[in-house]
């Protein structure tokens, strides 16, 4: 899922990754105009969703 921040032009996405039976959630925000990105990994879907929502505020 990917959404845009309404003011700051951040693009925020959340992905589910699998590795050896484990699930990870990757939350990334990008500002394409400046070629800047920040990524965080989580084991919990709830924590990843909280970070996703926080970056959209």
Secondary structure as a PSIPRED ss2 file (coil, helix, strand):
# PSIPRED VFORMAT (PSIPRED V4.0)

   1 X C   1.000  0.000  0.000
   2 X E   0.000  0.000  1.000
   3 X E   0.000  0.000  1.000
   4 X E   0.000  0.000  1.000
   5 X C   1.000  0.000  0.000
   6 X C   1.000  0.000  0.000
   7 X C   1.000  0.000  0.000
   8 X C   1.000  0.000  0.000
   9 X C   1.000  0.000  0.000
  10 X C   1.000  0.000  0.000
  11 X E   0.000  0.000  1.000
  12 X E   0.000  0.000  1.000
  13 X E   0.000  0.000  1.000
  14 X E   0.000  0.000  1.000
  15 X E   0.000  0.000  1.000
  16 X E   0.000  0.000  1.000
  17 X E   0.000  0.000  1.000
  18 X E   0.000  0.000  1.000
  19 X E   0.000  0.000  1.000
  20 X C   1.000  0.000  0.000
  21 X C   1.000  0.000  0.000
  22 X E   0.000  0.000  1.000
  23 X E   0.000  0.000  1.000
  24 X E   0.000  0.000  1.000
  25 X E   0.000  0.000  1.000
  26 X E   0.000  0.000  1.000
  27 X E   0.000  0.000  1.000
  28 X E   0.000  0.000  1.000
  29 X E   0.000  0.000  1.000
  30 X E   0.000  0.000  1.000
  31 X E   0.000  0.000  1.000
  32 X C   1.000  0.000  0.000
  33 X C   1.000  0.000  0.000
  34 X C   1.000  0.000  0.000
  35 X C   1.000  0.000  0.000
  36 X E   0.000  0.000  1.000
  37 X E   0.000  0.000  1.000
  38 X E   0.000  0.000  1.000
  39 X E   0.000  0.000  1.000
  40 X E   0.000  0.000  1.000
  41 X E   0.000  0.000  1.000
  42 X E   0.000  0.000  1.000
  43 X C   1.000  0.000  0.000
  44 X C   1.000  0.000  0.000
  45 X H   0.000  1.000  0.000
  46 X H   0.000  1.000  0.000
  47 X H   0.000  1.000  0.000
  48 X H   0.000  1.000  0.000
  49 X H   0.000  1.000  0.000
  50 X H   0.000  1.000  0.000
  51 X H   0.000  1.000  0.000
  52 X H   0.000  1.000  0.000
  53 X H   0.000  1.000  0.000
  54 X H   0.000  1.000  0.000
  55 X H   0.000  1.000  0.000
  56 X H   0.000  1.000  0.000
  57 X C   1.000  0.000  0.000
